[in-house]
Amino acid sequence: MTNYKSDFLRLLQERGHLHQCTDFEALDALATRQMVTAYIGFDATADSLHVGNLATIMMLRRLQQAGHKPIVLMGGGTTKVGDPSDKTGLRQMRTNEEIDANINSLKTSFKSFLNFDDGKNAAVMVNNADWLDKLEYIPFLREVGKHFT
């Protein structure tokens, strides 16, 4: 068992959350020396989170508590392609308004776990629709992607 210097990595190790990394030693040195920024992406197909999201949300919370900066990446653009969970039917398409409402609802949930307001390590929420919409790639994916699971 490695003895990490970083509070964040030490906590993750204690809880059994570390499995693979390209270079644990370099990550530990970086996290000890300066603020690290990390992101986790979330789907915007629903207006609420499910229990399966809790582990990753808590990872972001622990990251922030250790002085690092969490980014919540909302899949507003990728959600427009549709949810492939129904393997036999077409992907369910959501409107921009539904997706925006879901993201707003989810942000309220995230605020229970993360601080978005104060300090240099305040959490940030970004939406991949902000850059994917500009590429005009989503209309193509909506038309072609709905036929794949």
Secondary structure, 3 states (H helix, E strand, C coil): CCCCCCHHHHHHHHCCCCCCCCCHHHHHHHHHHCCCEEEEEECCCCCCCCHHHHHHHHHHHHHHHCCCEEEEEECHHHHCCCECCCCCCCCECCCHHHHHHHHHHHHHHHCCCCCCCCCCCCCEEEECHHHHHHHCCHHHHHHHHCCCC
